[in-house]
Amino acid sequence: MTIARKPKATTPENFIEQGGSAAIRQDSEATAPSFERVPEEKIEGQRGRPKKEKVEEVGVKLRLQASLLEQIDAEVNSRQPSPSRHQWILEAIYEKLDR
């Protein structure tokens, strides 16, 4: 069994001040490092997929009759693998819009 010294008692202020490599001390006048911005378009030689364009999504509440929801759930459970109810409703909306 290894014997270690008792740790020194510290105050919360001293503990917070020790922070880590990114700690900012009030007595030093350190400046933040400057970083160059890399353009978002694909750079030649860059690996991986290009970044996807972010699409804004909006939450919508939908009120349905209990009987209609039961019919939807029966259709969802009949498919293998069964999609989520949300996914099934989205598919139905897209099918209707494509007509």
N, C-alpha and C positions, 0 to 999 in steps of 0.2 A: 504494500500500500504506500502510495506516495504522500508525503507530507508537504503541504503548501502553506505559505504564509497567509495570515488573515488579510483579506482585502481591506484597503484603506477606505474609511468612511468618506463618502462624497456628498456634496449637496446637489440638489437637482440642477442648479445653475451650472455647476462644474461638469456634471454629467452631460448636459445639453451642449455645453461649449466644446466638449471633446468630439462631439458629433461624428466625424468621419472625414473622408478626403474632400468632401464638398462643403465642409463647415466654413462659415465666414466669421472671421474674428473682427471685433470692432477696432482693435489696436492696429491692424494691418490695413494698408491701402491697396489690396489686391484687386486687379481688374478682371472682369469676366473674360474668358477666352472668346475669340471671335470665330465663327464658323461660316464657311462659304455655303451658299444655298446651291444644291444640285438641282438642275432642271428636272421636271417630272416626266418629260418624254423619255422614251427608251434610249439609253446611251449604248452606242455600239460596243459590243463585247459584254454587255451586262447580261447576267443570267436571270432566269426565272421569267414568270409571266409579267406582262405589262400591267400597271395598276388599273383596276376597274374604275369606271366612272361612277361616282356616288350618285345614287338616285334618292331623292327625298321621298320618304314614306310618311303617310299620315294615318293615324289610328282612327278607325271608324267603329262605332257601336252599332250592332245590328239586332233588331228585335224580331224574333220569329215565333210563330205558334209552336207549341210543344209537339204537336202532331207532325209538323213539317220537319222539325229538328230530328224527330225519331226516324222519319223517312230518309233524311240525309245520313244519319248514323248507320242505318241499315245498308245503304249504298256504299258508304265508306268501308264498312266491315266486310262487304261482299268481295271487294277487290283484294288481290294478293300481289305484292305486299300492300297492305292497306295504308293509304296516305293519311295525313292528319285531316281533321275536319276543316281546318283553315285552308290547307292545300286543295282539298276537294272543292271548296266554295270558290277559291281563286280560279281553278280550272274551269268551273262552270261559267264564271263571269267572262273569262277569256274566250270560251267557245261561243258565248252569246255575242260578244263584241266582234268576233271574226265573221259572223254571218252577214 
